[in-house]
Amino acid sequence: MAEHAVTDDQAIDLLRDLVAIPSPSYAEREAVEFLARWMGAHGYEQAFRDEAGNAVGVRGEGPFTLVLLGHIDTFGGFPPVRVADGKLYGRGAVDAKGALAAFAAAGTRATLPDGLRLVVVGAVEEEAPTSAGARHAGQAYRADACIIGEPSQWDRLTLGYKGRLVLRWAWRGALAHSAADVPTAAERAVAYWEQVRAYAAAVNAGRRGLFDRLDATLQDLNTAQDGAFGQATMTVGFRLPPDLTPDALCAALPAADGADLTPYGQEVAFVAPKDNFLTRALRGAIRAQGGQPAFVLKTGTSDMNIVGPAWGCPIVAYGPGDSALDHTPDEHLDLDEYLRAIKVLEGALRGLPPQPCRAAGGRPAQEGGV
């Protein structure tokens, strides 16, 4: 075990302290500086806040770089941080400070193979459409293999994520008397939403798997009146299957009919191969802890959508916790599962070949599957 290896109690303290620091997207600096200080005090030869605001810790030297990329920002709303019945409650416990803290703790414990350089990144803005942390990491750091920190439960590995598009619809125009047969601003918005739902239903005809379906969600709808003018805005979120890119979706959506359409948050679906030295090391480590490893595909997005195509290396997402608790008031992480995930990561690091060969990574999912 490494000289600066943390104990289970220290690993739990790290998670609790990190969760206790609010870090919604665009306000992560206090948490980033805390994590960088912690890594610097626990055996990472380099620990700093990079140009994008990410927390970065580096151990080891060599020609092969393994990046453990978690995100340090969280969804909004901050339920009280507490420990009860062996569970840590608080915003980010599952999504995804649990995985990030497990990365940092496992990095102190593992005896790294010869030639391996370990880089732990706590990325900013993953919960925001900007994803500035991952975009910077994809350009600033080289990766020969990568583990993304997202909840998958301790014995499962996530191979892929759907794509994303967010659409902002806005209309403003003259009002008519309520007795006139002219649609109101609210009616215009609802009518467009119904067209979007019909389009998604047509795309999904005959598709069974959730990963292969186009999901459309009405995220908000607001109306207002200013004298003789009315206005309405709404946000529609799309989760894209592997065969539909954001550009193709934009081109196929119903006509705006006088409204302004602004797309943003575009991400292409991404699926990684399931059999390479990285997944074999993780599967072996899961079995060593008494688990039966399984692969899953997720209907959301993650930083894998960004760095997977950029790095083109073996990549998988892993982390403790139940993703059904993401963004909920009851978000919590079982601490036994958290400690088991640290052991899995430690075992996987120890089980990597001494000088792993760079193998083919994933591809944007519309170019190939698992």
Beta strands, then each sheet from edge to edge (+ up, - down):
strand 1: 46-49
strand 2: 55-59
strand 3: 64-71
strand 4: 82-84
strand 5: 87-89
strand 6: 116-123
strand 7: 145-149
strand 8: 156-161
strand 9: 163-174
strand 10: 215-226
strand 11: 229-240
strand 12: 260-267
strand 13: 270-271
strand 14: 294-298
strand 15: 315-318
strand 16: 332-334
strand 17: 363-364
sheet 1: 1+ 2- 6+ 3+ 7+ 15+
sheet 2: 4+ 5- 16+
sheet 3: 14+ 8+ 13- 17+
sheet 4: 10+ 11- 9+ 12-
end
